[in-house]
Amino acid sequence: MKTGRLGGRWLPLVVLVAALAAVVASLVWVAGGTGGSPWRSGPGPMTGAVPAGAPVRSFADADRAVERFAAPRNLHVGEVMQFSNGYYAELLDPAGRRATEVLVDPGNGTVRVEFGPAMMWNTVYGMMPAPARVTTVGPERAVGIADGWLARHRAGEHAGEADDFPGYYTLHTLDGTGRITGMLSVNAATGQVWYHTWHGTFLRMQEHPGHG
């Protein structure tokens, strides 16, 4: 039967095209600039989302929404940050290691895996997990790479500490006074930099006890 060919010779091509389409969608979102809210445009929930159905007006609301997303995956909430476009949260594994990053829509409480590195570079929880993690860039070098990128693209800012996720690092970007201005990630295998354009203005942050 002709339909049988899709399960044989043509299946790898179909899978490759789908993967390339997801990469292009994510890159288009990153190239879209810093002015818009991620909840009005962007690639959508490519790796699953949990709608809470209620606005998020506080860190307590954000914690509850993220826990609903994290608990079925055997993860829990770590650092939570509030930006003008919504909430960001780290998810930790049972040992307290950073697992992945999520965004929370303040309008309705929807939680989804963060655009960019968490989807594309995460070697455990991302769209394309790797059988073995390749790390050629350590945390100190990641800070240096981030500082070099910021010097070229966002003068007056520097990188904070490199937070280790599977396959990459995420770093706060800071102004001359030490105030958080944004975030970027550095690939642990290639040293590629991906600036998080979607957050908006940093407002405040909450650390959880026992944060890893």
N, C-alpha and C positions, 0 to 999 in steps of 0.2 A: 504493500500500500504506500502511496505517496506520503501520507502523514507519518509513516514510520521514519522517514529521513530526518525529521526534526529531532527525534530522539537519538540520532546517531551522528552523521557527519556534520549536520548544520547546528546542533545544539551549542557547541563551543562558540560559534560565531554569534548566535543570539545572545548568549551570556555576555560576551565581550562588548557587543553593541549596547546592552543595557547598562553595563558598568561604566562605559565611556559617557553615556548620556547622563548618568548620575554625577560623574566628575564635572562635566561641563556645566550642569545646573548649579552645582556648588560654587564653581569658579565664577559664574555669572553673578551669583549673589554677592560674593566678596568684592567683585569689581564694581558693584552698584553704588558705592559711595557710603557716606556716613550719615546722611540726612534723614533716612526713613526708618520707620519702625519695622522690625522683623516680622511683626504679626500682620502687616498689611501686604507683604510681598515676600518673595524668597522661594526656596526650593520645596518647602513643605516638610512634613514629618516623614522622612525617608526611612527612618529606622524605628518608627513607632512613636506614638504620643498618647498621653493619658489626659483626657479632658476632665477637669474638676467641676465645671459648670458654675463657678462662683468667682467673683472678682477677688484679686489678691491685693490687700491693702496694708499688709504688715509682714514682718519677718515670720511671725507665727503662722500666718496664712500660707506664706511661701513654703515653710517647713512642712506643713501638712500636705500641700500639693506635691512636693518633691518626694516625700515619704511614700505617697500612694504610687508614684512611679517606681521608686527604688526598691521597695520591700519585695515585690514578686521576683526581682532579680537578685535577691540576697545582698543588696547594697544599702547604705544609709547616707544621710546628709552630712556633709562636712561644711566647708566655708560657704556662706551665702552673701552675695553682693547685690545691692540695688543700684540700677542705672536708670536713666530717664526713659529708656525704652523697655524696661522690664527687669526681672530678677535673673541672676545667674547663680548656679550652685555647683559645687563639687560633689560627686558621689564617691564614697569610700567603700572598699571591700570589707569583709568581716575582720581582717587583720589591721584595718585602719589605713591601708594604702590607697592612694588616689586611683580611682578606676576610670572615671569619665566625667564629662561636664554637661550640664543641661541648662535650658532656658525655661523660664516661667512667664507665660503671658499674663500680665496684670489684669487684663480685661475679663478673662474667663477662667484663669487658672490652668490652662493647658500647659503640660510639661512635655518637652521633647529634647532629644539629644541635640547639643549645640551644633550649629552650622560649622563647616570648616574642619579643623584638625580633629575634633572629637569624632566626626563621621569618617573622615578620609585617612587619618594617620593613626588612629588608635588600633594597636595590633591585637587587642583582646576584645574590646567592646564595640569596635567600629564596623563599617560596612564591609571591609575587606580584611578580616583578621589574618594574622600571619602565624605559621606554625612555630616560628622561633623569632624572638625579638633581636634585632641587630642594632647595637648601640655603638656608634663611633664618636658621638658628641656627648661629653659629660656635662654636668650642671654648670660648672664654672665656664667652660667654653661656650655653653648656650647663652650665658649672660653676656659674654664678650661679643658673640654674634649678634645678639639683640641690640646691644649698645651701638655696634657698627651700623646696623640697619637704621636705628633711630637717629643717629648722627646725620645720615644721608637723607632721611625722609621726614623726620619730625624733630627739628633742631630744638634744643633746650630740654629734651626729655631723656631719661635714662631708664635702664631696666632694673627691676627689683630681683628678688630671689627666684630661682628656677624651680617651679613645682613639677615634680616628676609624675607623668602619666604613661601608660603603656605605649611606647613608640614615639613620645614627644614630651616637650616641656611647655608649660604655660607660665608666663611672667607678667606681673603688673608693670605698666609703664608709669613713670613718676616724673613730676616736674622738679624744678630746682629746690622747692621747699619740702619735697618728699611726699607730696599729695598725689594720690592715684589719678592718672589721666585716662587710662585705658588698659588694654591687654594685648599681648601677642603670643604666638607659639613658635617654637623652634623644633624641627624634626630631628629626632635623636639619631637617625641613620644618615641623613643627608645634610643637615644644617640649614635646610630651607626655612624661611621665615614666613609666617602667615599672620598678618595683623587682623585683629577682631574689629571689623568696621561697624558691627551691628548693635553695639551696646548703647551708644549715646553717652551722656555725661554721667560720670560716677557720682553717686549720692552718699552711700554709706555701706558698711560691711558688718557682718556678724560671724564670729568664730564660735564653733561648737566645742564644748569640753571634750578632751580626748582626741581632738583633730590631729590626723596623722601628717 
